[in-house]
Amino acid sequence: MGAGIPITYDDEWIVTNWQDFRNWKKLCEAYNEVHDTEIGYNTFKSHCNRELILNYHYTQEQQEWLIENYPHLGRVKTAKAFNNKFNENRSAQAIKVICSRLGLRVTEQRKQEIGVENSGRWHPLGTVVKKQHGEPYVKTEDGWKRLKDIEFGDKPRGHVIAHLDNNPDNYSRENLIAIPRSISVKMSKNKFWSDEPVITKTGILCLTLEEALKETS
């Protein structure tokens, strides 16, 4: 990318996908992969912080409401009240992110109240609960683990576990497959995911072959 040439961002893609990635670096890598760009991590993060994530879909009224209510409600109750008031569907984590960027902190009194509220939450081993994005987690001796990680087992570094029939509730071992994150991104971009496992596998194989040919060319 030549020096002095303005970078044009696909902001709609960023705000649609940013919560699905655990950090800015992975989001930047996925963005470059999908859009065939070579935007640097720091440049990408700066753009997102400055132009997008802080203000995206949060009106002035909503931000003022968060400033008034978040400190004495905490993220979970704030998310519920926010969604009811503004007819939204924001997760508690998304609320925490915007409030953090607004410089908001939960009051010490509210932290103590949350501690009391959580004191009775004890889950026996094997308990399954849905956490991030509705994904099921299982209580184990080593803490909470994703159900798909338990069913699939160890996966190679840089890979994600996908559902061959595109059914996020089907965790049978034969329905799970570990694929490189880059392939997962391309599967979504090309709309190759199918409720037919054979079609999904074919899409994965085609994209894997495509990447292999690029590496050897």
BAFI-3210 file (N, C-alpha, C; in Angstrom, 3 decimals, decimal comma, padded with zeros to 6 digits):
// residues 217
n [1|2|3|4|5|6|7|8|9|10|11|12|13|14|15|16|17|18|19|20|21|22|23|24|25|26|27|28|29|30|31|32|33|34|35|36|37|38|39|40|41|42|43|44|45|46|47|48|49|50|51|52|53|54|55|56|57|58|59|60|61|62|63|64|65|66|67|68|69|70|71|72|73|74|75|76|77|78|79|80|81|82|83|84|85|86|87|88|89|90|91|92|93|94|95|96|97|98|99|100|101|102|103|104|105|106|107|108|109|110|111|112|113|114|115|116|117|118|119|120|121|122|123|124|125|126|127|128|129|130|131|132|133|134|135|136|137|138|139|140|141|142|143|144|145|146|147|148|149|150|151|152|153|154|155|156|157|158|159|160|161|162|163|164|165|166|167|168|169|170|171|172|173|174|175|176|177|178|179|180|181|182|183|184|185|186|187|188|189|190|191|192|193|194|195|196|197|198|199|200|201|202|203|204|205|206|207|208|209|210|211|212|213|214|215|216|217]
n.u [000,848|000,794|002,663|001,045|-001,386|-004,767|-006,427|-009,180|-011,778|-013,782|-016,166|-018,623|-018,288|-016,405|-017,743|-019,689|-018,374|-016,509|-016,902|-016,678|-014,099|-011,251|-009,263|-007,730|-005,697|-006,260|-008,670|-007,814|-006,158|-008,060|-009,608|-007,787|-007,412|-009,959|-010,437|-008,249|-006,084|-003,328|-003,182|-001,647|-001,420|-001,482|-002,385|-004,874|-006,172|-006,155|-007,850|-010,280|-010,740|-010,905|-012,812|-014,921|-015,791|-016,293|-018,425|-020,225|-023,474|-024,310|-026,168|-026,150|-027,932|-028,083|-025,443|-025,274|-027,149|-025,886|-023,657|-024,894|-026,089|-024,512|-022,354|-023,619|-025,036|-023,624|-022,336|-024,087|-026,748|-026,970|-026,903|-029,303|-031,229|-030,626|-031,184|-033,925|-034,879|-034,034|-034,761|-032,858|-030,285|-027,919|-024,995|-023,781|-021,032|-020,496|-021,604|-019,905|-017,537|-018,080|-018,628|-016,215|-014,626|-015,772|-014,782|-015,933|-016,577|-017,494|-019,110|-017,700|-019,553|-021,454|-019,890|-019,537|-022,168|-022,590|-020,822|-022,093|-024,440|-023,446|-022,463|-023,970|-023,923|-023,201|-021,955|-022,242|-019,789|-019,784|-021,962|-023,742|-023,732|-024,835|-022,731|-020,700|-021,991|-024,032|-022,860|-022,309|-020,809|-018,918|-018,721|-015,748|-013,114|-010,986|-012,008|-014,252|-014,993|-015,251|-017,882|-017,517|-014,750|-014,220|-015,567|-014,280|-011,519|-007,911|-006,828|-005,063|-002,711|-003,854|-006,143|-009,725|-012,735|-015,225|-018,673|-019,765|-022,322|-023,291|-024,812|-025,038|-025,739|-025,195|-023,088|-021,829|-019,061|-018,316|-019,330|-017,767|-014,969|-011,578|-010,271|-008,056|-008,047|-008,074|-009,238|-011,784|-012,729|-012,775|-014,652|-016,997|-017,021|-017,327|-019,701|-019,865|-020,652|-022,762|-025,801|-025,415|-023,065|-021,213|-021,055|-020,050|-017,530|-016,414|-016,184|-014,287|-012,075|-011,601|-010,857|-008,633|-006,936|-006,660|-005,238|-002,884|-001,907|-001,370|000,739|002,725|003,081]
n.v [-001,171|002,062|004,912|007,707|007,286|007,397|005,280|003,249|002,097|-000,790|-000,185|-001,200|-003,981|-004,243|-003,359|-005,243|-007,602|-007,332|-008,109|-010,833|-011,626|-012,213|-010,372|-007,290|-007,731|-010,204|-009,566|-007,627|-009,192|-010,924|-009,066|-008,087|-010,463|-011,029|-008,747|-008,539|-006,839|-004,967|-003,715|-002,188|-003,358|-001,434|000,866|000,017|-000,566|001,968|003,375|002,021|002,484|005,254|006,045|004,208|001,994|003,241|005,042|003,775|003,122|003,985|006,361|009,880|010,219|007,609|007,205|009,136|008,105|005,723|006,758|007,812|005,591|003,184|003,092|002,499|000,218|-001,842|-004,167|-006,299|-005,774|-003,256|-003,798|-005,249|-003,328|-001,307|-002,530|-002,951|-000,333|000,939|-000,788|-002,647|-005,172|-005,704|-007,281|-008,068|-007,902|-006,249|-003,887|-003,392|-002,857|-000,450|001,257|001,224|002,522|004,942|005,759|004,929|003,533|000,921|001,545|001,249|000,410|-000,880|-002,969|-004,464|-005,244|-006,855|-008,892|-010,087|-010,940|-012,843|-014,744|-016,990|-018,504|-021,480|-024,061|-027,455|-029,908|-030,564|-029,074|-027,298|-024,245|-021,387|-018,990|-016,605|-015,156|-016,991|-019,455|-022,765|-023,655|-025,840|-026,866|-027,788|-029,596|-027,999|-025,531|-023,405|-024,620|-024,516|-026,312|-027,374|-027,545|-029,506|-031,732|-032,004|-032,052|-031,539|-028,891|-027,730|-025,000|-021,740|-022,539|-022,961|-024,385|-025,819|-026,350|-028,925|-029,280|-026,814|-026,277|-024,808|-026,041|-028,688|-030,820|-033,218|-035,421|-036,227|-034,185|-032,030|-030,034|-029,033|-026,130|-023,859|-020,443|-018,564|-019,962|-020,362|-017,721|-017,178|-019,073|-017,994|-015,546|-016,390|-017,667|-020,453|-022,176|-024,845|-026,714|-029,243|-031,553|-032,648|-030,758|-028,594|-029,652|-029,890|-027,216|-026,362|-027,926|-026,941|-024,279|-024,697|-025,936|-023,823|-021,961|-023,425|-023,564|-020,882|-020,499|-021,986|-020,831]
n.w [000,000|-001,038|000,107|001,507|000,285|000,924|003,267|002,720|004,610|005,293|007,091|007,875|007,831|009,878|012,254|012,342|012,819|014,907|017,598|017,550|017,696|019,769|020,221|019,057|017,199|015,956|014,781|012,980|011,347|010,233|008,859|006,915|005,532|004,478|002,927|001,335|001,970|003,428|005,948|008,700|012,102|014,270|012,962|012,096|014,554|015,722|013,999|014,440|017,190|017,212|015,285|015,120|017,085|019,536|019,106|017,459|016,603|019,075|020,293|021,198|023,264|024,286|025,169|027,164|028,900|029,666|030,998|033,207|034,435|034,401|036,398|038,902|038,380|037,082|034,581|033,764|034,726|033,638|030,881|030,569|031,356|029,545|027,053|027,335|027,527|025,159|023,176|022,220|021,615|023,137|024,369|027,695|027,743|025,543|026,456|028,580|027,214|025,727|027,855|029,214|027,370|027,514|029,814|032,188|035,438|037,697|040,767|044,106|045,982|044,389|043,432|045,751|046,205|043,956|044,539|046,724|045,468|043,737|045,419|045,999|043,754|042,810|040,919|040,165|039,035|035,561|034,911|032,425|030,862|029,006|027,663|026,326|023,422|023,398|023,466|024,625|027,740|029,857|033,224|034,658|036,399|035,966|035,663|033,706|030,481|026,920|025,349|022,779|022,637|024,488|023,408|020,943|021,490|021,649|019,540|016,620|016,788|016,000|014,774|014,419|015,744|013,842|012,804|010,854|009,761|009,963|012,147|015,120|017,472|017,343|018,676|018,259|017,911|015,291|013,821|014,152|013,222|012,925|011,611|009,858|010,961|008,911|006,809|007,836|007,885|005,121|004,323|005,335|003,977|001,320|001,511|001,906|003,893|004,802|005,448|004,780|005,451|003,577|001,551|002,954|003,705|001,166|000,411|002,305|001,551|-001,044|-000,554|001,043|-000,792|-002,573|-000,988|-000,640|-003,255|-003,736|-002,006|-003,185|-005,597]
ca.u [000,000|001,706|002,639|000,242|-002,682|-005,721|-006,982|-010,634|-012,151|-015,135|-016,587|-019,774|-017,751|-015,718|-018,676|-020,479|-017,567|-015,452|-017,105|-016,435|-012,672|-010,830|-008,381|-007,643|-004,772|-006,955|-009,658|-007,058|-005,732|-009,237|-009,993|-006,857|-007,641|-011,220|-010,425|-007,010|-005,339|-002,165|-003,243|-000,909|-002,234|-001,663|-003,218|-006,230|-006,726|-006,370|-009,060|-011,452|-010,955|-011,201|-013,947|-016,007|-016,330|-016,781|-019,679|-021,082|-024,830|-024,631|-026,540|-025,772|-028,851|-027,691|-024,195|-025,580|-027,853|-024,868|-022,856|-025,692|-026,560|-023,560|-021,573|-024,324|-025,749|-022,754|-022,571|-025,220|-028,005|-026,993|-027,267|-030,724|-031,996|-030,357|-031,926|-035,357|-035,180|-033,777|-035,149|-031,621|-029,927|-026,494|-024,519|-023,158|-019,646|-020,493|-021,864|-018,686|-016,550|-018,393|-018,508|-014,791|-014,114|-016,310|-014,097|-016,832|-016,208|-018,545|-018,817|-017,301|-020,772|-022,059|-019,025|-019,860|-023,487|-022,421|-020,173|-023,126|-025,360|-022,781|-021,968|-024,759|-023,861|-022,292|-022,359|-021,529|-019,048|-020,636|-023,016|-023,604|-024,402|-024,492|-022,057|-020,465|-022,714|-024,915|-022,102|-022,321|-019,583|-019,090|-017,921|-014,829|-012,203|-010,049|-012,765|-015,222|-014,434|-016,258|-018,328|-016,923|-013,355|-014,225|-015,994|-013,306|-010,184|-006,899|-006,830|-003,796|-002,610|-004,341|-007,342|-011,005|-013,580|-016,432|-019,726|-019,890|-023,688|-023,620|-025,766|-024,238|-026,171|-024,818|-021,726|-021,331|-017,656|-018,192|-019,811|-016,815|-013,721|-010,665|-009,755|-007,351|-008,954|-008,173|-010,204|-013,102|-013,122|-013,096|-015,901|-018,085|-016,998|-017,840|-020,981|-019,712|-021,202|-023,999|-026,334|-024,977|-021,645|-020,386|-020,847|-019,144|-016,197|-015,924|-015,767|-013,041|-011,007|-011,312|-010,138|-007,320|-006,151|-006,380|-004,145|-001,668|-001,423|-000,799|002,032|003,714|003,233]
ca.v [000,000|003,166|005,963|008,871|006,901|007,217|003,933|003,187|000,963|-001,351|-000,029|-002,067|-005,306|-004,169|-003,282|-006,476|-008,757|-007,089|-008,799|-012,265|-011,883|-012,011|-009,218|-006,438|-008,299|-011,232|-008,876|-007,000|-010,261|-011,378|-007,984|-008,114|-011,696|-010,905|-007,615|-008,587|-005,616|-005,150|-002,630|-002,492|-003,546|-000,192|001,762|-000,533|-000,381|003,404|003,744|001,460|003,191|006,664|006,324|003,236|001,220|004,090|005,731|003,061|002,756|004,525|007,758|010,746|009,913|006,325|007,387|009,887|007,168|004,826|007,522|008,000|004,361|002,076|002,995|001,907|-000,990|-002,913|-004,471|-007,200|-005,050|-002,154|-004,357|-005,574|-002,091|-000,607|-003,193|-002,695|001,080|001,374|-001,867|-003,155|-006,529|-005,643|-008,196|-007,413|-007,611|-005,078|-002,726|-003,149|-002,273|000,947|002,016|001,358|003,542|006,218|006,073|004,659|002,462|000,531|002,065|000,234|-000,116|-001,825|-004,147|-005,257|-005,836|-007,933|-009,986|-010,762|-011,588|-013,997|-015,674|-018,218|-019,164|-022,613|-025,022|-028,730|-030,307|-031,078|-028,112|-026,634|-022,948|-020,623|-017,743|-015,679|-015,365|-018,141|-020,695|-023,544|-023,958|-026,922|-026,717|-028,906|-029,418|-026,947|-024,324|-023,469|-024,863|-024,590|-027,671|-027,852|-027,894|-030,780|-032,784|-032,188|-032,335|-030,551|-028,427|-027,078|-023,570|-020,923|-023,157|-022,833|-025,569|-025,490|-027,361|-029,302|-029,104|-025,402|-026,225|-024,509|-026,844|-030,083|-030,965|-034,582|-035,363|-036,351|-032,962|-030,966|-030,079|-027,920|-025,549|-022,594|-019,291|-017,924|-020,731|-020,068|-016,389|-017,286|-019,833|-017,041|-014,565|-017,014|-018,301|-021,882|-022,999|-025,513|-027,684|-030,550|-031,695|-032,924|-029,482|-027,814|-030,230|-029,555|-025,820|-026,293|-028,512|-026,029|-023,119|-025,186|-026,117|-022,477|-021,393|-024,190|-023,159|-019,532|-020,598|-022,608|-020,057]
ca.w [000,000|-001,228|001,112|001,177|-000,270|002,031|003,441|002,768|005,453|005,238|008,481|008,155|008,157|011,173|013,373|012,354|013,210|015,896|018,872|017,398|017,843|021,152|020,342|017,867|016,220|015,183|013,961|011,895|010,439|009,500|007,941|005,790|004,781|003,731|001,987|000,570|002,272|004,295|006,919|009,917|013,312|015,021|012,149|012,119|015,894|015,916|013,262|015,119|018,458|016,997|014,415|015,045|018,190|020,621|018,825|016,532|017,038|020,391|020,125|022,304|024,358|024,868|025,894|028,385|029,792|030,202|031,957|034,418|035,070|034,500|037,648|040,042|037,976|036,627|033,168|033,498|034,912|032,680|029,575|030,583|031,395|028,291|025,982|027,543|027,297|023,782|022,268|021,629|022,013|023,426|025,404|028,847|027,385|024,660|027,315|029,348|026,308|025,447|029,104|029,485|026,460|027,990|031,065|033,312|036,359|038,641|042,102|045,076|046,601|043,456|043,406|046,944|045,979|042,985|045,246|047,511|044,537|043,121|046,432|046,011|042,453|042,808|039,901|040,265|037,848|034,492|034,594|031,132|030,792|027,803|028,009|025,231|022,172|023,524|023,314|025,865|028,477|030,823|034,452|034,830|037,529|035,578|035,381|032,613|029,157|025,865|025,062|021,535|022,904|025,199|022,489|019,854|022,001|021,300|018,150|016,262|017,028|014,892|014,203|015,110|015,598|013,088|012,718|009,446|009,282|010,227|013,260|016,306|018,614|017,115|019,166|018,107|017,486|013,843|013,185|014,446|012,461|013,202|010,370|010,089|011,073|007,598|006,021|008,407|007,405|003,697|004,220|005,562|002,898|000,096|001,820|001,632|004,962|004,372|006,404|004,287|005,789|002,398|000,857|003,796|003,568|-000,168|000,462|003,073|000,736|-002,157|-000,038|001,487|-002,019|-003,090|-000,195|-000,922|-004,583|-003,599|-001,303|-004,068|-006,842]
c.u [000,890|001,557|001,796|-001,111|-003,647|-006,256|-008,494|-011,034|-013,583|-015,676|-017,756|-019,311|-017,139|-016,715|-019,561|-019,697|-016,666|-015,636|-016,828|-014,965|-012,207|-009,885|-008,293|-006,766|-005,468|-008,018|-008,975|-006,628|-006,898|-009,675|-009,090|-007,084|-008,877|-011,121|-009,144|-006,225|-004,165|-002,080|-002,521|-001,822|-002,512|-002,548|-004,677|-006,893|-007,045|-007,645|-010,310|-011,761|-011,469|-012,552|-015,154|-016,580|-016,921|-018,180|-020,656|-022,399|-025,147|-024,919|-026,073|-026,647|-028,451|-026,401|-024,427|-026,282|-026,851|-024,025|-023,584|-025,941|-025,515|-022,842|-022,304|-025,146|-024,797|-023,178|-023,818|-026,547|-028,111|-027,435|-028,765|-031,580|-031,845|-031,185|-033,426|-035,720|-035,082|-034,116|-033,935|-031,394|-028,423|-026,130|-023,910|-021,709|-019,556|-020,725|-020,611|-017,641|-016,833|-018,228|-017,046|-014,200|-014,657|-015,677|-014,933|-016,326|-017,376|-018,151|-018,441|-018,520|-021,414|-021,211|-019,308|-021,205|-023,397|-021,780|-021,162|-024,062|-024,756|-022,366|-022,723|-024,723|-022,809|-022,817|-021,577|-020,791|-020,004|-021,774|-022,713|-024,392|-023,974|-023,915|-021,935|-021,197|-023,584|-024,196|-022,052|-020,930|-019,902|-018,176|-017,074|-013,952|-011,194|-010,762|-013,727|-014,509|-015,565|-016,598|-017,660|-015,459|-013,252|-014,558|-014,946|-011,952|-009,206|-006,988|-005,506|-003,846|-003,080|-005,569|-008,578|-011,810|-014,890|-017,405|-019,976|-021,303|-024,204|-024,668|-024,986|-024,620|-025,815|-023,344|-021,230|-019,937|-017,522|-018,641|-018,835|-015,532|-012,883|-010,100|-009,014|-008,348|-009,144|-009,188|-011,620|-013,619|-013,545|-014,388|-017,102|-018,176|-017,630|-019,183|-020,966|-020,294|-022,546|-024,496|-026,065|-023,478|-020,739|-020,068|-019,873|-017,714|-015,588|-015,426|-014,438|-011,870|-010,611|-010,484|-008,750|-006,399|-005,751|-005,223|-002,830|-001,061|-000,801|000,589|003,118|003,950|004,313]
c.v [001,229|004,225|007,130|008,554|006,652|005,789|004,028|001,926|000,512|-001,342|-000,936|-003,461|-005,301|-004,207|-004,518|-007,623|-008,553|-007,842|-010,301|-012,632|-011,466|-010,823|-008,485|-007,062|-009,335|-010,614|-008,234|-008,046|-010,750|-010,337|-007,991|-009,335|-011,560|-009,854|-007,541|-007,281|-005,950|-003,997|-003,056|-002,539|-002,231|000,799|001,325|-000,277|001,084|003,861|003,268|002,203|004,602|006,867|005,427|002,780|002,104|004,609|004,926|002,632|003,181|006,014|008,568|010,463|008,621|006,458|008,139|008,995|006,213|005,523|007,668|006,704|003,263|001,986|002,325|000,681|-002,144|-003,361|-005,314|-006,461|-003,870|-002,656|-004,646|-004,317|-001,311|-001,198|-002,948|-001,258|001,458|000,301|-002,389|-004,596|-006,593|-006,636|-007,404|-007,043|-006,383|-003,806|-002,370|-002,445|-000,790|001,798|002,223|002,462|004,923|006,625|005,802|003,489|002,175|001,022|000,929|-000,394|-001,159|-003,091|-005,063|-005,951|-007,015|-009,145|-010,787|-011,535|-012,856|-015,062|-016,993|-018,982|-020,263|-023,639|-026,315|-029,036|-030,904|-030,137|-027,435|-025,331|-022,252|-019,282|-016,855|-016,094|-016,622|-019,472|-021,452|-023,816|-025,017|-026,677|-027,975|-028,649|-028,310|-025,644|-024,513|-023,662|-024,959|-026,044|-028,216|-028,234|-029,243|-031,925|-033,061|-032,633|-031,244|-030,178|-027,724|-025,574|-022,796|-021,481|-022,839|-024,098|-025,161|-026,669|-027,687|-029,113|-027,694|-025,236|-026,013|-025,308|-028,326|-030,259|-032,407|-034,521|-035,411|-035,084|-031,803|-031,152|-028,854|-027,418|-024,257|-021,429|-018,607|-018,637|-020,460|-018,726|-016,455|-018,080|-018,906|-016,038|-015,125|-017,716|-019,786|-022,765|-023,570|-026,440|-029,114|-030,681|-031,909|-031,635|-028,610|-028,325|-029,873|-028,114|-025,653|-026,813|-027,581|-024,836|-023,501|-025,367|-024,764|-021,843|-022,100|-023,793|-021,765|-019,588|-021,149|-021,816|-018,989]
c.w [000,000|-000,160|000,633|000,599|000,881|002,085|003,536|003,527|005,163|006,663|008,836|008,545|009,553|012,319|013,459|012,979|014,419|017,199|018,788|017,575|019,233|021,312|019,016|016,789|015,341|014,281|012,756|010,864|009,587|008,470|006,707|004,911|003,896|002,626|001,159|000,723|003,168|005,294|008,196|011,128|014,031|014,276|012,210|013,472|016,150|015,220|013,993|016,406|018,234|016,290|014,625|016,366|019,279|020,345|017,974|017,176|018,465|020,222|021,330|023,519|025,057|025,683|027,204|029,395|030,440|031,262|033,282|035,166|035,282|035,849|038,803|039,660|037,654|035,240|032,903|033,618|033,956|031,315|029,510|030,538|030,092|027,151|026,101|027,170|025,817|022,741|021,490|022,069|022,268|024,532|026,550|028,532|026,488|025,462|028,109|028,485|026,072|026,706|029,488|028,616|026,804|029,319|032,303|034,150|037,298|040,028|043,049|045,738|045,703|043,364|044,590|046,778|045,017|043,646|046,068|046,598|043,948|044,129|046,441|044,709|042,466|041,828|040,074|038,963|036,818|034,116|033,266|031,164|029,511|028,218|026,776|023,965|022,213|023,411|024,639|026,427|029,524|032,026|034,622|036,060|037,251|035,245|034,216|031,281|028,142|025,560|023,804|021,731|023,601|024,248|021,414|020,386|021,581|019,827|017,868|016,530|015,786|014,208|015,044|014,862|014,941|013,080|011,246|008,907|009,552|011,310|014,548|017,537|018,469|017,484|019,097|017,488|015,967|013,102|013,384|013,649|012,809|011,879|010,694|010,135|009,718|006,707|006,520|007,911|005,939|003,479|004,381|004,418|001,632|000,283|001,479|002,734|004,521|005,471|005,941|004,538|004,573|001,653|001,644|003,658|002,222|-000,218|001,189|002,252|-000,408|-001,681|000,466|000,297|-002,600|-002,334|-000,476|-002,260|-004,534|-002,970|-002,222|-005,340|-006,715]
res [m|g|a|g|i|p|i|t|y|d|d|e|w|i|v|t|n|w|q|d|f|r|n|w|k|k|l|c|e|a|y|n|e|v|h|d|t|e|i|g|y|n|t|f|k|s|h|c|n|r|e|l|i|l|n|y|h|y|t|q|e|q|q|e|w|l|i|e|n|y|p|h|l|g|r|v|k|t|a|k|a|f|n|n|k|f|n|e|n|r|s|a|q|a|i|k|v|i|c|s|r|l|g|l|r|v|t|e|q|r|k|q|e|i|g|v|e|n|s|g|r|w|h|p|l|g|t|v|v|k|k|q|h|g|e|p|y|v|k|t|e|d|g|w|k|r|l|k|d|i|e|f|g|d|k|p|r|g|h|v|i|a|h|l|d|n|n|p|d|n|y|s|r|e|n|l|i|a|i|p|r|s|i|s|v|k|m|s|k|n|k|f|w|s|d|e|p|v|i|t|k|t|g|i|l|c|l|t|l|e|e|a|l|k|e|t|s]
***
